[in-house]
Amino acid sequence: MRLALLRKPDPDHLDIVHDGAPFRIVLRRRPTARRLTLRVSSATGDVVMTLPARTSIATAQRFAVSHGGWIAARLARVPERTLLEPGAIVPLRGVPHRIEHRGERSRATLAETVGEEAVIAVSCEAPHVPRRVRDFLEREARADLRRSVETYAAALGQAPKRITVRDTRSRWGSCTARGDLNFSWRLILAPPVVLDYLVAHEMAHLREMNHSPRFWALVGSLCPHVEEAERWLKRNGAALHRYG
């Protein structure tokens, strides 16, 4: 007990270098962990190491260095980020749109077709373009989610207590025990069948708070494109986190 009290607090990260490239590794100590583990998020590129309760930081450092090649290989697979700036191509409901800055005078952000090209037209001071595009995408997500929820609420005869839209990392959607639904705004980037399926999935949890055969039967009865949406998410879901 005395030794534990005297131990220095853990750093929140480690820095290593592999083949001249620096990598930062976030540390998470878990009393229930039985061994050191490394994870690279395909969504954010964050490198996270989980440590058992008694593993020293020196041991963690050696472990990280010995896995430098593995970390580099995993990070090479993470899609490059696309900033929400003029000229960038961003999907809206699965359709690529080019962000077009139309001057400094503030006006509503719009999605429209110019000739044969789909664009997101932004009119504001240049430094505010990314925020305006992000706000626009969130508004569109809220509108689509609300319409889909209303459709399934009518089918189920049951509605959620509240709908929240966030930038979630580990889940596209969730349902709380009290009946609140939470969704990622990034679903607006995917084809409409994906957003619609995620809403059906979480709405079904209002009645079945599990993933039992009865739950999946309910989802299938509500949504006709479960397999299509699941396949799309498996192939492309991680890439939605590259935007912004």
Secondary structure, DSSP 8 states (H G I E B T S, - for coil): -HHHHHS----SEEEEEETTEEEEEEEEE-TT--S-EEEE-TTT--EEEEE-TT--HHHHHHHHHHTHHHHHHHHHHS---B-SSTT-EEEETTEEEEEEE--SS-EEEEEEEETTEEEEEEES-GGGHHHHHHHHHHHHHHHHHHHHHHHHHHHHT---SEEEEE--SS-SEEE-TTSEEEEEGGGGGS-HHHHHHHHHHHHHTTT--S-SHHHHHHHHHH-TTHHHHHHHHHHHGGGGGGB-
